[in-house]
Amino acid sequence: MSSVTVTCDATVQDRVALVEIELIGELMIAAAAASEERLSPDRIDELLDVDGRRRERSAER
């Protein structure tokens, strides 16, 4: 029998996963701070920067 050794480099980062984790974190913080029971779809879109306004503002700086 042969054995297979699997190595994992802990320094490898999945940039997409990191961005998704950050966005989920922002949603969780906003939901916890919201006075209403649920975030509206418009508020979720704003937090997720669906229209790109936040990116445009940061690019201007």
N, CA, C, O and CB atoms as a CASP TS submission, in Angstrom:
PFRMAT TS
TARGET T0000
AUTHOR 0000-0000-0000
METHOD Language model
MODEL 1
PARENT N/A
ATOM      1  N   MET     1       0.838  -1.188   0.000  1.00  0.00           N
ATOM      2  CA  MET     1       0.000   0.000   0.000  1.00  0.00           C
ATOM      3  C   MET     1       0.875   1.241   0.000  1.00  0.00           C
ATOM      4  O   MET     1       1.944   1.276   0.610  1.00  0.00           O
ATOM      5  CB  MET     1      -0.949   0.004   1.212  1.00  0.00           C
ATOM      6  N   SER     2       0.400   2.240  -0.689  1.00  0.00           N
ATOM      7  CA  SER     2       1.125   3.518  -0.677  1.00  0.00           C
ATOM      8  C   SER     2       0.350   4.523   0.156  1.00  0.00           C
ATOM      9  O   SER     2      -0.875   4.462   0.264  1.00  0.00           O
ATOM     10  CB  SER     2       1.342   4.058  -2.122  1.00  0.00           C
ATOM     11  N   SER     3       1.082   5.428   0.729  1.00  0.00           N
ATOM     12  CA  SER     3       0.411   6.436   1.547  1.00  0.00           C
ATOM     13  C   SER     3       0.492   7.784   0.850  1.00  0.00           C
ATOM     14  O   SER     3       1.470   8.086   0.166  1.00  0.00           O
ATOM     15  CB  SER     3       1.038   6.513   2.963  1.00  0.00           C
ATOM     16  N   VAL     4      -0.535   8.582   1.028  1.00  0.00           N
ATOM     17  CA  VAL     4      -0.602   9.902   0.418  1.00  0.00           C
ATOM     18  C   VAL     4      -0.473  10.932   1.524  1.00  0.00           C
ATOM     19  O   VAL     4      -1.202  10.894   2.515  1.00  0.00           O
ATOM     20  CB  VAL     4      -1.926  10.098  -0.388  1.00  0.00           C
ATOM     21  N   THR     5       0.445  11.836   1.345  1.00  0.00           N
ATOM     22  CA  THR     5       0.631  12.899   2.315  1.00  0.00           C
ATOM     23  C   THR     5       0.032  14.174   1.758  1.00  0.00           C
ATOM     24  O   THR     5       0.366  14.598   0.652  1.00  0.00           O
ATOM     25  CB  THR     5       2.128  13.093   2.657  1.00  0.00           C
ATOM     26  N   VAL     6      -0.849  14.780   2.524  1.00  0.00           N
ATOM     27  CA  VAL     6      -1.490  16.025   2.105  1.00  0.00           C
ATOM     28  C   VAL     6      -0.897  17.149   2.931  1.00  0.00           C
ATOM     29  O   VAL     6      -0.886  17.098   4.161  1.00  0.00           O
ATOM     30  CB  VAL     6      -3.048  15.960   2.270  1.00  0.00           C
ATOM     31  N   THR     7      -0.412  18.151   2.249  1.00  0.00           N
ATOM     32  CA  THR     7       0.121  19.308   2.963  1.00  0.00           C
ATOM     33  C   THR     7      -0.756  20.510   2.679  1.00  0.00           C
ATOM     34  O   THR     7      -1.336  20.638   1.601  1.00  0.00           O
ATOM     35  CB  THR     7       1.590  19.591   2.558  1.00  0.00           C
ATOM     36  N   CYS     8      -0.838  21.366   3.640  1.00  0.00           N
ATOM     37  CA  CYS     8      -1.669  22.557   3.509  1.00  0.00           C
ATOM     38  C   CYS     8      -0.837  23.763   3.906  1.00  0.00           C
ATOM     39  O   CYS     8      -0.286  23.815   5.005  1.00  0.00           O
ATOM     40  CB  CYS     8      -2.958  22.452   4.380  1.00  0.00           C
ATOM     41  N   ASP     9      -0.752  24.725   3.013  1.00  0.00           N
ATOM     42  CA  ASP     9      -0.019  25.957   3.301  1.00  0.00           C
ATOM     43  C   ASP     9      -0.995  26.947   3.925  1.00  0.00           C
ATOM     44  O   ASP     9      -1.884  27.462   3.247  1.00  0.00           O
ATOM     45  CB  ASP     9       0.643  26.552   2.004  1.00  0.00           C
ATOM     46  N   ALA    10      -0.829  27.207   5.193  1.00  0.00           N
ATOM     47  CA  ALA    10      -1.749  28.086   5.925  1.00  0.00           C
ATOM     48  C   ALA    10      -1.631  29.540   5.496  1.00  0.00           C
ATOM     49  O   ALA    10      -2.484  30.354   5.850  1.00  0.00           O
ATOM     50  CB  ALA    10      -1.497  27.978   7.412  1.00  0.00           C
ATOM     51  N   THR    11      -0.595  29.884   4.743  1.00  0.00           N
ATOM     52  CA  THR    11      -0.424  31.269   4.315  1.00  0.00           C
ATOM     53  C   THR    11      -1.205  31.594   3.048  1.00  0.00           C
ATOM     54  O   THR    11      -1.314  32.761   2.672  1.00  0.00           O
ATOM     55  CB  THR    11       1.038  31.560   4.095  1.00  0.00           C
ATOM     56  N   VAL    12      -1.736  30.596   2.399  1.00  0.00           N
ATOM     57  CA  VAL    12      -2.528  30.822   1.188  1.00  0.00           C
ATOM     58  C   VAL    12      -3.861  31.450   1.584  1.00  0.00           C
ATOM     59  O   VAL    12      -4.542  30.975   2.493  1.00  0.00           O
ATOM     60  CB  VAL    12      -2.751  29.486   0.399  1.00  0.00           C
ATOM     61  N   GLN    13      -4.221  32.527   0.883  1.00  0.00           N
ATOM     62  CA  GLN    13      -5.466  33.207   1.202  1.00  0.00           C
ATOM     63  C   GLN    13      -6.390  33.197  -0.010  1.00  0.00           C
ATOM     64  O   GLN    13      -5.960  33.411  -1.143  1.00  0.00           O
ATOM     65  CB  GLN    13      -5.197  34.649   1.667  1.00  0.00           C
ATOM     66  N   ASP    14      -7.620  32.955   0.247  1.00  0.00           N
ATOM     67  CA  ASP    14      -8.648  33.020  -0.784  1.00  0.00           C
ATOM     68  C   ASP    14      -9.272  34.408  -0.689  1.00  0.00           C
ATOM     69  O   ASP    14     -10.095  34.660   0.191  1.00  0.00           O
ATOM     70  CB  ASP    14      -9.734  31.875  -0.613  1.00  0.00           C
ATOM     71  N   ARG    15      -8.888  35.301  -1.581  1.00  0.00           N
ATOM     72  CA  ARG    15      -9.334  36.699  -1.509  1.00  0.00           C
ATOM     73  C   ARG    15     -10.857  36.831  -1.606  1.00  0.00           C
ATOM     74  O   ARG    15     -11.453  37.668  -0.928  1.00  0.00           O
ATOM     75  CB  ARG    15      -8.679  37.510  -2.623  1.00  0.00           C
ATOM     76  N   VAL    16     -11.471  36.023  -2.432  1.00  0.00           N
ATOM     77  CA  VAL    16     -12.930  36.069  -2.566  1.00  0.00           C
ATOM     78  C   VAL    16     -13.587  35.673  -1.245  1.00  0.00           C
ATOM     79  O   VAL    16     -14.537  36.320  -0.803  1.00  0.00           O
ATOM     80  CB  VAL    16     -13.409  35.135  -3.710  1.00  0.00           C
ATOM     81  N   ALA    17     -13.090  34.627  -0.623  1.00  0.00           N
ATOM     82  CA  ALA    17     -13.650  34.190   0.653  1.00  0.00           C
ATOM     83  C   ALA    17     -13.467  35.264   1.721  1.00  0.00           C
ATOM     84  O   ALA    17     -14.367  35.490   2.530  1.00  0.00           O
ATOM     85  CB  ALA    17     -12.996  32.876   1.103  1.00  0.00           C
ATOM     86  N   LEU    18     -12.318  35.924   1.732  1.00  0.00           N
ATOM     87  CA  LEU    18     -12.081  36.983   2.710  1.00  0.00           C
ATOM     88  C   LEU    18     -13.044  38.151   2.526  1.00  0.00           C
ATOM     89  O   LEU    18     -13.534  38.710   3.507  1.00  0.00           O
ATOM     90  CB  LEU    18     -10.647  37.476   2.610  1.00  0.00           C
ATOM     91  N   VAL    19     -13.318  38.522   1.284  1.00  0.00           N
ATOM     92  CA  VAL    19     -14.271  39.602   1.007  1.00  0.00           C
ATOM     93  C   VAL    19     -15.667  39.183   1.437  1.00  0.00           C
ATOM     94  O   VAL    19     -16.396  39.974   2.037  1.00  0.00           O
ATOM     95  CB  VAL    19     -14.261  39.977  -0.496  1.00  0.00           C
ATOM     96  N   GLU    20     -16.047  37.939   1.136  1.00  0.00           N
ATOM     97  CA  GLU    20     -17.362  37.451   1.543  1.00  0.00           C
ATOM     98  C   GLU    20     -17.505  37.440   3.055  1.00  0.00           C
ATOM     99  O   GLU    20     -18.563  37.790   3.578  1.00  0.00           O
ATOM    100  CB  GLU    20     -17.604  36.054   0.988  1.00  0.00           C
ATOM    101  N   ILE    21     -16.465  37.047   3.759  1.00  0.00           N
ATOM    102  CA  ILE    21     -16.503  37.036   5.219  1.00  0.00           C
ATOM    103  C   ILE    21     -16.666  38.454   5.752  1.00  0.00           C
ATOM    104  O   ILE    21     -17.424  38.684   6.693  1.00  0.00           O
ATOM    105  CB  ILE    21     -15.228  36.390   5.793  1.00  0.00           C
ATOM    106  N   GLU    22     -15.959  39.399   5.155  1.00  0.00           N
ATOM    107  CA  GLU    22     -16.078  40.803   5.573  1.00  0.00           C
ATOM    108  C   GLU    22     -17.495  41.328   5.351  1.00  0.00           C
ATOM    109  O   GLU    22     -18.050  42.008   6.215  1.00  0.00           O
ATOM    110  CB  GLU    22     -15.071  41.676   4.808  1.00  0.00           C
ATOM    111  N   LEU    23     -18.075  41.015   4.201  1.00  0.00           N
ATOM    112  CA  LEU    23     -19.436  41.475   3.903  1.00  0.00           C
ATOM    113  C   LEU    23     -20.456  40.865   4.860  1.00  0.00           C
ATOM    114  O   LEU    23     -21.357  41.556   5.338  1.00  0.00           O
ATOM    115  CB  LEU    23     -19.808  41.131   2.460  1.00  0.00           C
ATOM    116  N   ILE    24     -20.316  39.585   5.136  1.00  0.00           N
ATOM    117  CA  ILE    24     -21.223  38.925   6.083  1.00  0.00           C
ATOM    118  C   ILE    24     -21.091  39.565   7.457  1.00  0.00           C
ATOM    119  O   ILE    24     -22.088  39.779   8.147  1.00  0.00           O
ATOM    120  CB  ILE    24     -20.929  37.404   6.165  1.00  0.00           C
ATOM    121  N   GLY    25     -19.867  39.869   7.851  1.00  0.00           N
ATOM    122  CA  GLY    25     -19.645  40.545   9.130  1.00  0.00           C
ATOM    123  C   GLY    25     -20.346  41.887   9.187  1.00  0.00           C
ATOM    124  O   GLY    25     -20.966  42.227  10.195  1.00  0.00           O
ATOM    125  N   GLU    26     -20.250  42.659   8.098  1.00  0.00           N
ATOM    126  CA  GLU    26     -20.933  43.956   8.047  1.00  0.00           C
ATOM    127  C   GLU    26     -22.450  43.790   8.146  1.00  0.00           C
ATOM    128  O   GLU    26     -23.122  44.570   8.821  1.00  0.00           O
ATOM    129  CB  GLU    26     -20.571  44.700   6.752  1.00  0.00           C
ATOM    130  N   LEU    27     -22.979  42.778   7.476  1.00  0.00           N
ATOM    131  CA  LEU    27     -24.419  42.512   7.560  1.00  0.00           C
ATOM    132  C   LEU    27     -24.832  42.128   8.972  1.00  0.00           C
ATOM    133  O   LEU    27     -25.872  42.572   9.459  1.00  0.00           O
ATOM    134  CB  LEU    27     -24.814  41.403   6.586  1.00  0.00           C
ATOM    135  N   MET    28     -24.030  41.312   9.627  1.00  0.00           N
ATOM    136  CA  MET    28     -24.355  40.880  10.987  1.00  0.00           C
ATOM    137  C   MET    28     -24.332  42.065  11.959  1.00  0.00           C
ATOM    138  O   MET    28     -25.201  42.178  12.824  1.00  0.00           O
ATOM    139  CB  MET    28     -23.368  39.793  11.452  1.00  0.00           C
ATOM    140  N   ILE    29     -23.348  42.936  11.815  1.00  0.00           N
ATOM    141  CA  ILE    29     -23.260  44.111  12.682  1.00  0.00           C
ATOM    142  C   ILE    29     -24.459  45.022  12.451  1.00  0.00           C
ATOM    143  O   ILE    29     -25.067  45.508  13.404  1.00  0.00           O
ATOM    144  CB  ILE    29     -21.942  44.881  12.432  1.00  0.00           C
ATOM    145  N   ALA    30     -24.801  45.253  11.178  1.00  0.00           N
ATOM    146  CA  ALA    30     -25.940  46.111  10.863  1.00  0.00           C
ATOM    147  C   ALA    30     -27.241  45.507  11.376  1.00  0.00           C
ATOM    148  O   ALA    30     -28.098  46.223  11.896  1.00  0.00           O
ATOM    149  CB  ALA    30     -26.028  46.344   9.355  1.00  0.00           C
ATOM    150  N   ALA    31     -27.390  44.203  11.232  1.00  0.00           N
ATOM    151  CA  ALA    31     -28.612  43.548  11.710  1.00  0.00           C
ATOM    152  C   ALA    31     -28.725  43.642  13.228  1.00  0.00           C
ATOM    153  O   ALA    31     -29.816  43.848  13.759  1.00  0.00           O
ATOM    154  CB  ALA    31     -28.639  42.077  11.271  1.00  0.00           C
ATOM    155  N   ALA    32     -27.611  43.491  13.920  1.00  0.00           N
ATOM    156  CA  ALA    32     -27.623  43.566  15.382  1.00  0.00           C
ATOM    157  C   ALA    32     -27.948  44.980  15.859  1.00  0.00           C
ATOM    158  O   ALA    32     -28.571  45.156  16.906  1.00  0.00           O
ATOM    159  CB  ALA    32     -26.272  43.118  15.950  1.00  0.00           C
ATOM    160  N   ALA    33     -27.529  45.980  15.095  1.00  0.00           N
ATOM    161  CA  ALA    33     -27.745  47.372  15.498  1.00  0.00           C
ATOM    162  C   ALA    33     -29.086  47.933  15.021  1.00  0.00           C
ATOM    163  O   ALA    33     -29.490  49.014  15.448  1.00  0.00           O
ATOM    164  CB  ALA    33     -26.624  48.234  14.967  1.00  0.00           C
ATOM    165  N   ALA    34     -29.766  47.215  14.152  1.00  0.00           N
ATOM    166  CA  ALA    34     -31.015  47.714  13.566  1.00  0.00           C
ATOM    167  C   ALA    34     -32.152  47.692  14.582  1.00  0.00           C
ATOM    168  O   ALA    34     -32.266  46.780  15.400  1.00  0.00           O
ATOM    169  CB  ALA    34     -31.397  46.881  12.337  1.00  0.00           C
ATOM    170  N   SER    35     -32.975  48.709  14.504  1.00  0.00           N
ATOM    171  CA  SER    35     -34.125  48.754  15.411  1.00  0.00           C
ATOM    172  C   SER    35     -35.274  47.888  14.900  1.00  0.00           C
ATOM    173  O   SER    35     -36.096  47.418  15.686  1.00  0.00           O
ATOM    174  CB  SER    35     -34.602  50.199  15.593  1.00  0.00           C
ATOM    175  N   GLU    36     -35.332  47.679  13.604  1.00  0.00           N
ATOM    176  CA  GLU    36     -36.386  46.828  13.042  1.00  0.00           C
ATOM    177  C   GLU    36     -35.976  45.366  13.144  1.00  0.00           C
ATOM    178  O   GLU    36     -34.809  45.047  13.374  1.00  0.00           O
ATOM    179  CB  GLU    36     -36.679  47.208  11.566  1.00  0.00           C
ATOM    180  N   GLU    37     -36.954  44.483  12.968  1.00  0.00           N
ATOM    181  CA  GLU    37     -36.694  43.055  13.105  1.00  0.00           C
ATOM    182  C   GLU    37     -35.793  42.531  11.993  1.00  0.00           C
ATOM    183  O   GLU    37     -34.939  41.677  12.231  1.00  0.00           O
ATOM    184  CB  GLU    37     -38.000  42.287  13.114  1.00  0.00           C
ATOM    185  N   ARG    38     -35.985  43.043  10.779  1.00  0.00           N
ATOM    186  CA  ARG    38     -35.198  42.596   9.623  1.00  0.00           C
ATOM    187  C   ARG    38     -34.666  43.798   8.866  1.00  0.00           C
ATOM    188  O   ARG    38     -35.270  44.871   8.874  1.00  0.00           O
ATOM    189  CB  ARG    38     -36.045  41.703   8.686  1.00  0.00           C
ATOM    190  N   LEU    39     -33.532  43.607   8.213  1.00  0.00           N
ATOM    191  CA  LEU    39     -33.009  44.656   7.341  1.00  0.00           C
ATOM    192  C   LEU    39     -33.813  44.656   6.045  1.00  0.00           C
ATOM    193  O   LEU    39     -34.144  43.598   5.510  1.00  0.00           O
ATOM    194  CB  LEU    39     -31.485  44.449   7.054  1.00  0.00           C
ATOM    195  N   SER    40     -34.119  45.826   5.557  1.00  0.00           N
ATOM    196  CA  SER    40     -34.846  45.922   4.290  1.00  0.00           C
ATOM    197  C   SER    40     -33.912  45.540   3.147  1.00  0.00           C
ATOM    198  O   SER    40     -32.692  45.645   3.277  1.00  0.00           O
ATOM    199  CB  SER    40     -35.419  47.358   4.078  1.00  0.00           C
ATOM    200  N   PRO    41     -34.477  45.101   2.038  1.00  0.00           N
ATOM    201  CA  PRO    41     -33.629  44.792   0.870  1.00  0.00           C
ATOM    202  C   PRO    41     -32.781  45.992   0.441  1.00  0.00           C
ATOM    203  O   PRO    41     -31.633  45.821   0.032  1.00  0.00           O
ATOM    204  CB  PRO    41     -34.499  44.332  -0.307  1.00  0.00           C
ATOM    205  N   ASP    42     -33.336  47.203   0.531  1.00  0.00           N
ATOM    206  CA  ASP    42     -32.565  48.397   0.169  1.00  0.00           C
ATOM    207  C   ASP    42     -31.376  48.596   1.099  1.00  0.00           C
ATOM    208  O   ASP    42     -30.291  48.963   0.647  1.00  0.00           O
ATOM    209  CB  ASP    42     -33.459  49.636   0.199  1.00  0.00           C
ATOM    210  N   ARG    43     -31.567  48.358   2.393  1.00  0.00           N
ATOM    211  CA  ARG    43     -30.476  48.505   3.368  1.00  0.00           C
ATOM    212  C   ARG    43     -29.406  47.444   3.121  1.00  0.00           C
ATOM    213  O   ARG    43     -28.215  47.737   3.226  1.00  0.00           O
ATOM    214  CB  ARG    43     -31.017  48.397   4.821  1.00  0.00           C
ATOM    215  N   ILE    44     -29.804  46.239   2.801  1.00  0.00           N
ATOM    216  CA  ILE    44     -28.844  45.177   2.495  1.00  0.00           C
ATOM    217  C   ILE    44     -28.045  45.550   1.251  1.00  0.00           C
ATOM    218  O   ILE    44     -26.825  45.387   1.227  1.00  0.00           O
ATOM    219  CB  ILE    44     -29.566  43.819   2.291  1.00  0.00           C
ATOM    220  N   ASP    45     -28.719  46.048   0.220  1.00  0.00           N
ATOM    221  CA  ASP    45     -28.027  46.490  -0.994  1.00  0.00           C
ATOM    222  C   ASP    45     -27.024  47.594  -0.677  1.00  0.00           C
ATOM    223  O   ASP    45     -25.916  47.608  -1.213  1.00  0.00           O
ATOM    224  CB  ASP    45     -29.039  46.981  -2.043  1.00  0.00           C
ATOM    225  N   GLU    46     -27.419  48.516   0.195  1.00  0.00           N
ATOM    226  CA  GLU    46     -26.525  49.605   0.589  1.00  0.00           C
ATOM    227  C   GLU    46     -25.284  49.055   1.303  1.00  0.00           C
ATOM    228  O   GLU    46     -24.161  49.463   1.009  1.00  0.00           O
ATOM    229  CB  GLU    46     -27.267  50.609   1.499  1.00  0.00           C
ATOM    230  N   LEU    47     -25.491  48.143   2.227  1.00  0.00           N
ATOM    231  CA  LEU    47     -24.376  47.560   2.973  1.00  0.00           C
ATOM    232  C   LEU    47     -23.438  46.769   2.074  1.00  0.00           C
ATOM    233  O   LEU    47     -22.222  46.787   2.264  1.00  0.00           O
ATOM    234  CB  LEU    47     -24.900  46.663   4.079  1.00  0.00           C
ATOM    235  N   LEU    48     -24.008  46.074   1.093  1.00  0.00           N
ATOM    236  CA  LEU    48     -23.204  45.269   0.177  1.00  0.00           C
ATOM    237  C   LEU    48     -22.652  46.077  -0.987  1.00  0.00           C
ATOM    238  O   LEU    48     -21.956  45.539  -1.848  1.00  0.00           O
ATOM    239  CB  LEU    48     -24.023  44.124  -0.352  1.00  0.00           C
ATOM    240  N   ASP    49     -22.964  47.377  -1.015  1.00  0.00           N
ATOM    241  CA  ASP    49     -22.480  48.289  -2.057  1.00  0.00           C
ATOM    242  C   ASP    49     -22.851  47.785  -3.458  1.00  0.00           C
ATOM    243  O   ASP    49     -22.024  47.755  -4.368  1.00  0.00           O
ATOM    244  CB  ASP    49     -20.953  48.459  -1.947  1.00  0.00           C
ATOM    245  N   VAL    50     -24.107  47.396  -3.596  1.00  0.00           N
ATOM    246  CA  VAL    50     -24.579  46.828  -4.850  1.00  0.00           C
ATOM    247  C   VAL    50     -24.422  47.800  -6.017  1.00  0.00           C
ATOM    248  O   VAL    50     -24.090  47.385  -7.127  1.00  0.00           O
ATOM    249  CB  VAL    50     -26.029  46.415  -4.717  1.00  0.00           C
ATOM    250  N   ASP    51     -24.657  49.087  -5.775  1.00  0.00           N
ATOM    251  CA  ASP    51     -24.566  50.059  -6.866  1.00  0.00           C
ATOM    252  C   ASP    51     -23.155  50.607  -7.071  1.00  0.00           C
ATOM    253  O   ASP    51     -22.933  51.371  -8.011  1.00  0.00           O
ATOM    254  CB  ASP    51     -25.508  51.201  -6.605  1.00  0.00           C
ATOM    255  N   GLY    52     -22.200  50.240  -6.222  1.00  0.00           N
ATOM    256  CA  GLY    52     -20.805  50.642  -6.394  1.00  0.00           C
ATOM    257  C   GLY    52     -20.461  52.023  -5.878  1.00  0.00           C
ATOM    258  O   GLY    52     -19.350  52.499  -6.111  1.00  0.00           O
ATOM    259  N   ARG    53     -21.369  52.680  -5.187  1.00  0.00           N
ATOM    260  CA  ARG    53     -21.097  54.041  -4.703  1.00  0.00           C
ATOM    261  C   ARG    53     -19.939  54.090  -3.722  1.00  0.00           C
ATOM    262  O   ARG    53     -19.116  55.004  -3.777  1.00  0.00           O
ATOM    263  CB  ARG    53     -22.332  54.617  -4.048  1.00  0.00           C
ATOM    264  N   ARG    54     -19.868  53.119  -2.826  1.00  0.00           N
ATOM    265  CA  ARG    54     -18.800  53.126  -1.825  1.00  0.00           C
ATOM    266  C   ARG    54     -17.440  52.980  -2.516  1.00  0.00           C
ATOM    267  O   ARG    54     -16.476  53.644  -2.134  1.00  0.00           O
ATOM    268  CB  ARG    54     -19.010  51.985  -0.786  1.00  0.00           C
ATOM    269  N   ARG    55     -17.362  52.121  -3.524  1.00  0.00           N
ATOM    270  CA  ARG    55     -16.109  51.945  -4.264  1.00  0.00           C
ATOM    271  C   ARG    55     -15.729  53.227  -4.988  1.00  0.00           C
ATOM    272  O   ARG    55     -14.555  53.594  -5.037  1.00  0.00           O
ATOM    273  CB  ARG    55     -16.230  50.788  -5.267  1.00  0.00           C
ATOM    274  N   GLU    56     -16.733  53.915  -5.557  1.00  0.00           N
ATOM    275  CA  GLU    56     -16.451  55.163  -6.263  1.00  0.00           C
ATOM    276  C   GLU    56     -15.920  56.219  -5.306  1.00  0.00           C
ATOM    277  O   GLU    56     -14.974  56.934  -5.639  1.00  0.00           O
ATOM    278  CB  GLU    56     -17.708  55.677  -6.969  1.00  0.00           C
ATOM    279  N   ARG    57     -16.516  56.328  -4.120  1.00  0.00           N
ATOM    280  CA  ARG    57     -16.064  57.313  -3.132  1.00  0.00           C
ATOM    281  C   ARG    57     -14.640  57.011  -2.674  1.00  0.00           C
ATOM    282  O   ARG    57     -13.831  57.928  -2.536  1.00  0.00           O
ATOM    283  CB  ARG    57     -17.014  57.336  -1.921  1.00  0.00           C
ATOM    284  N   SER    58     -14.326  55.746  -2.438  1.00  0.00           N
ATOM    285  CA  SER    58     -12.986  55.417  -1.962  1.00  0.00           C
ATOM    286  C   SER    58     -11.958  55.614  -3.073  1.00  0.00           C
ATOM    287  O   SER    58     -10.800  55.910  -2.780  1.00  0.00           O
ATOM    288  CB  SER    58     -12.938  53.970  -1.440  1.00  0.00           C
ATOM    289  N   ALA    59     -12.344  55.461  -4.333  1.00  0.00           N
ATOM    290  CA  ALA    59     -11.432  55.679  -5.439  1.00  0.00           C
ATOM    291  C   ALA    59     -11.125  57.164  -5.626  1.00  0.00           C
ATOM    292  O   ALA    59     -10.057  57.520  -6.124  1.00  0.00           O
ATOM    293  CB  ALA    59     -12.014  55.098  -6.718  1.00  0.00           C
ATOM    294  N   GLU    60     -12.048  58.020  -5.234  1.00  0.00           N
ATOM    295  CA  GLU    60     -11.849  59.462  -5.361  1.00  0.00           C
ATOM    296  C   GLU    60     -10.843  59.987  -4.347  1.00  0.00           C
ATOM    297  O   GLU    60     -10.233  61.033  -4.567  1.00  0.00           O
ATOM    298  CB  GLU    60     -13.171  60.190  -5.197  1.00  0.00           C
ATOM    299  N   ARG    61     -10.664  59.279  -3.250  1.00  0.00           N
ATOM    300  CA  ARG    61      -9.764  59.746  -2.180  1.00  0.00           C
ATOM    301  C   ARG    61      -8.322  59.547  -2.510  1.00  0.00           C
ATOM    302  O   ARG    61      -7.452  59.889  -1.710  1.00  0.00           O
ATOM    303  CB  ARG    61     -10.068  59.046  -0.896  1.00  0.00           C
TER
END
